[in-house]
Amino acid sequence: MILVTGATGNIGSALLRELHECGAGPLRGFTRDASRATFPEEVEAVEGDFAVAESLKPALDGVRSLFLVSRMGPDADILATARQAGVDHVVLVSSITVQTHPHLAPARENLTVEQLLKDSGMHWTILRPTQFASNTTMWAASIRNGEAVRAPYADTALPTIHPADIASVARAALTEPGHQGRTYALTGPEPVTARQQAEAIAAALGRNVPFIEIGRQEARTQMAAVFGEDSADAVLEVTGADVNDELLAVRDTVSQVTGHPGRPFRQWAQENSHIFR
Ligand SMILES: NC(=O)c1ccc[n+]([C@@H]2O[C@H](COP(=O)([O-])OP(=O)(O)OC[C@H]3O[C@@H](n4cnc5c(N)ncnc54)[C@H](OP(=O)(O)O)[C@@H]3O)[C@@H](O)[C@H]2O)c1
């Protein structure tokens, strides 16, 4: 039995579909609201909340492999509960910032979770993705309303990743030998700027999407309202204010692990254009 957490999210929903399609055996999806979850048939939906680590116990019954999105709940308790339940292998979504920006608070938290997992006695595979293509959904309301996208660091090109590629690597790690004890830094196949992302969304919609570059202060105010000030500062550092060669590098880990090239941002935009209509 494989338990997928974050099962309604960007990675988890793609992962459940892929595991189901490849006949990976019995699957469970963990969600706070099973009535809203649209899992493939035969996937068992289990309700629970990370905030209540005890609510994971029934979901972990009989589970050998766990896909865990980090920092959504008390990770130390979640990992302890998984170990007690007899989980053998955990595939953890961490972040590339653990190696590119180890001084930032979210990166330090991710490194702590990685170490907890390594010390847990369970087998592990750690995924360290860069920023997701799906982060552009924060522009959805503006684009739907015909307003301009307002974003900072317009021409900083980062190798943004399609969440389905993270899911494909997770699927390989969960179902194929050779991935335990491995840490994979994951990026998309090419660098793309915020301005080019808006252009790709415009192309997918078949209409113009105006773009206005804004300064850090305006961006910080926008983001702090959603994520809080500390996270807003960290996001601004890693999306433009403090990029480094390690963050800018395009890696071929996705194709090495899955045998398929990573999906470019324009593909994500085509597949998700409904979000912006
Ligand atoms: N965005 C980026 O650029 C980026 C970069 C590097 C790493 N990451 C990491 O990627 C992960 C996020 O992945 P994602 O984009 O696939 O997630 P997502 O689309 O934001 O979805 C979040 C998922 O977590 C579940 N969730 C949230 N709070 C929960 C709780 N209290 N209890 C149980 N489930 C809860 C939600 O499920 P329900 O609502 O159904 O309960 C949902 O399925 C995080 O670990 C993040 O640190 C993100």
The ligand as an SDF file (V2000), in Angstrom:
LIG
                    3D

 48 52  0  0  0  0  0  0  0  0999 V2000
    5.9180   25.9530   -4.7370 N   0  0  0  0  0  0  0  0  0  0  0  0
    7.2210   25.8540   -4.8680 C   0  0  0  0  0  0  0  0  0  0  0  0
    7.8440   26.5770   -5.6570 O   0  0  0  0  0  0  0  0  0  0  0  0
    7.9820   24.8340   -4.0520 C   0  0  0  0  0  0  0  0  0  0  0  0
    9.3680   24.7150   -4.2470 C   0  0  0  0  0  0  0  0  0  0  0  0
   10.0560   23.7330   -3.5350 C   0  0  0  0  0  0  0  0  0  0  0  0
    9.3700   22.8930   -2.6630 C   0  0  0  0  0  0  0  0  0  0  0  0
    8.0140   23.0530   -2.4830 N   0  0  0  0  0  0  0  0  0  0  0  0
    7.3220   22.1220   -1.5820 C   0  0  0  0  0  0  0  0  0  0  0  0
    6.2890   21.4650   -2.2990 O   0  0  0  0  0  0  0  0  0  0  0  0
    5.2740   21.0470   -1.3960 C   0  0  0  0  0  0  0  0  0  0  0  0
    3.9130   21.5220   -1.8960 C   0  0  0  0  0  0  0  0  0  0  0  0
    3.5490   20.7220   -2.9830 O   0  0  0  0  0  0  0  0  0  0  0  0
    2.2650   21.0270   -3.8790 P   0  0  0  0  0  0  0  0  0  0  0  0
    2.4850   22.2830   -4.6660 O   0  0  0  0  0  0  0  0  0  0  0  0
    1.9540   19.7840   -4.6010 O   0  0  0  0  0  0  0  0  0  0  0  0
    1.1640   21.3140   -2.7860 O   0  0  0  0  0  0  0  0  0  0  0  0
   -0.1680   22.1840   -2.9730 P   0  0  0  0  0  0  0  0  0  0  0  0
   -0.6620   22.0770   -4.3770 O   0  0  0  0  0  0  0  0  0  0  0  0
    0.0760   23.5310   -2.3750 O   0  0  0  0  0  0  0  0  0  0  0  0
   -1.1830   21.3950   -2.0960 O   0  0  0  0  0  0  0  0  0  0  0  0
   -1.0510   21.2980   -0.7260 C   0  0  0  0  0  0  0  0  0  0  0  0
   -1.5700   19.9410   -0.3460 C   0  0  0  0  0  0  0  0  0  0  0  0
   -1.3390   19.7310    1.0370 O   0  0  0  0  0  0  0  0  0  0  0  0
   -2.5270   19.3090    1.6440 C   0  0  0  0  0  0  0  0  0  0  0  0
   -2.5580   19.8960    2.9780 N   0  0  0  0  0  0  0  0  0  0  0  0
   -2.3910   21.1960    3.3190 C   0  0  0  0  0  0  0  0  0  0  0  0
   -2.5070   21.3400    4.6430 N   0  0  0  0  0  0  0  0  0  0  0  0
   -2.7590   20.1010    5.1390 C   0  0  0  0  0  0  0  0  0  0  0  0
   -2.9880   19.5940    6.4510 C   0  0  0  0  0  0  0  0  0  0  0  0
   -2.9940   20.4110    7.5140 N   0  0  0  0  0  0  0  0  0  0  0  0
   -3.2220   18.2820    6.5870 N   0  0  0  0  0  0  0  0  0  0  0  0
   -3.2380   17.4410    5.5240 C   0  0  0  0  0  0  0  0  0  0  0  0
   -3.0210   17.8580    4.2540 N   0  0  0  0  0  0  0  0  0  0  0  0
   -2.7960   19.1810    4.0830 C   0  0  0  0  0  0  0  0  0  0  0  0
   -3.6800   19.7950    0.7790 C   0  0  0  0  0  0  0  0  0  0  0  0
   -4.6880   18.8060    0.8280 O   0  0  0  0  0  0  0  0  0  0  0  0
   -6.2330   19.0320    1.2320 P   0  0  0  0  0  0  0  0  0  0  0  0
   -6.5620   20.4880    1.0490 O   0  0  0  0  0  0  0  0  0  0  0  0
   -6.9720   18.1150    0.3100 O   0  0  0  0  0  0  0  0  0  0  0  0
   -6.2860   18.5760    2.6520 O   0  0  0  0  0  0  0  0  0  0  0  0
   -3.0350   19.8070   -0.6030 C   0  0  0  0  0  0  0  0  0  0  0  0
   -3.2250   18.5590   -1.2620 O   0  0  0  0  0  0  0  0  0  0  0  0
    5.6280   21.6430   -0.0400 C   0  0  0  0  0  0  0  0  0  0  0  0
    6.2920   20.6550    0.7110 O   0  0  0  0  0  0  0  0  0  0  0  0
    6.5850   22.7670   -0.4170 C   0  0  0  0  0  0  0  0  0  0  0  0
    7.4720   23.0870    0.6500 O   0  0  0  0  0  0  0  0  0  0  0  0
    7.3100   23.9910   -3.1770 C   0  0  0  0  0  0  0  0  0  0  0  0
  1  2  1  0
  2  3  2  0
  2  4  1  0
  4  5  1  0
  4 48  2  0
  5  6  2  0
  6  7  1  0
  7  8  2  0
  8  9  1  0
  8 48  1  0
  9 10  1  0
  9 46  1  0
 10 11  1  0
 11 12  1  0
 11 44  1  0
 12 13  1  0
 13 14  1  0
 14 15  2  0
 14 16  1  0
 14 17  1  0
 17 18  1  0
 18 19  2  0
 18 20  1  0
 18 21  1  0
 21 22  1  0
 22 23  1  0
 23 24  1  0
 23 42  1  0
 24 25  1  0
 25 26  1  0
 25 36  1  0
 26 27  1  0
 26 35  1  0
 27 28  2  0
 28 29  1  0
 29 30  1  0
 29 35  2  0
 30 31  1  0
 30 32  2  0
 32 33  1  0
 33 34  2  0
 34 35  1  0
 36 37  1  0
 36 42  1  0
 37 38  1  0
 38 39  2  0
 38 40  1  0
 38 41  1  0
 42 43  1  0
 44 45  1  0
 44 46  1  0
 46 47  1  0
M  CHG  2   8   1  16  -1
M  END
$$$$
